[in-house]
Amino acid sequence: MPVRTSETSQGSHGKGVGLGLALVSALAFGGSGVAAKPLIEAGLDPLHVVWLRVAGAALVMLPLAVRHRALPRSRPALLAGFGLLAVAGVQACYFAALSRIPVGVALLVEYLAPALVLGWVRFVQRRPVTRAAALGVVLAAGGLACVVEVWSGLSFDALGLLLALGAACCQVGYFVLSDQGSDAGDEAPDPLGVIAYGLLVGAAVLTVVARPWSMDWSVLAGSARMNGTAVPAGLLLAWIVLLATVVAYVTGVLSVRRLSPQVAGVVACLEAVIATVLAWVLLGEHLSAPQIAGGAVVLAGAFIAQSSAPSRKGPDPVASGGAERELSARGTAA
């Protein structure tokens, strides 16, 4: 499948809209852990929570899949790739990694995706990348290491690290595939249809992995504790499905049409910062000084990188000298 890069057609307005969508996506994805943790503590297996998240979102998006029922015939590889990589692959690899290595290490490796996107653009697509994007990736990676306090749980497990790297590669697939056809005008696949079918494919794959028939369904009828407060489990599930999945994927993929993959990838690093802050506010998990400082560095990296957001008009970016213009659009849960 050929991969094309795209550039914004609406100048600074398109850039601003794209950045806003990317931030909403990061906020939505970042809130998933806060809602999922009480359900896991109430007795649900983490993989079952992931399955509920993806399968529920697939049901919500089902009418859009019916509306775009021609997509499986015209773009079968795109839909299969999005479902396998951007939906099922990221989730399965990440949770498998968590079973072998600390959370902080797994998060840090997964969010190497922006650097991998830069490598894809530079060495596979053979297109130049801006210095701002590269600097933003470096800053975001360093800040993220502080946010997740990677030093507090350092351990070496080759398979665990390989699985976390697999999650990062799948997240690269999310960024790249979300941009497919964005420069094809009226022939471009509708992004909502791509998300709908991607979720259906992801739900099918995760059904085999998670085996939901063994889940304790009674947990969903009760309540879970969020920082000592009882919250209906159904409400938390709705949060995960509607906000942390449907809204997150829709805004994330739409932002890809307006921002380059490397810029969107750096903005996606904010998900870890947002997740940490929400856990502080809602779950009472207090932030340390290094985490606060790391969050500021991630924000700085995202700010620097977004300055390289592209313009659809004009030649390819120049690798050196003054104002550099840039490539194409997003597509991490993240």
Protein Blocks (a to p, Z undefined) as FASTA:
>chain_A
ZZdddddfkljmlmmmmmmmmmmmmmmmmmmmmmmmmmmmnopafklmmmmmmmmmmmmm
mmmmmmmmmmmmmmmmlmmmmmmmmmmmmmmmmmmmmmmmcfklmmmmmmmmmmmmmmmm
mmmnopacdfklmmmmmmmmmmmmmmnommlmgccdfklmmmmmmmmmmmmmmmmmmmgo
klnojmpccfklmmmmmmmmmmmmmmmmnommlpcfklmmmccdeehiacdfklmmmmmm
mmmmmmmmmmmmmmmmmmcfklmmmmmmmmmmmmmmmmmmmnopacdfklmmmmmmmmmm
mmmmmmmpccfedcdddfedjddddfdddhieZZ
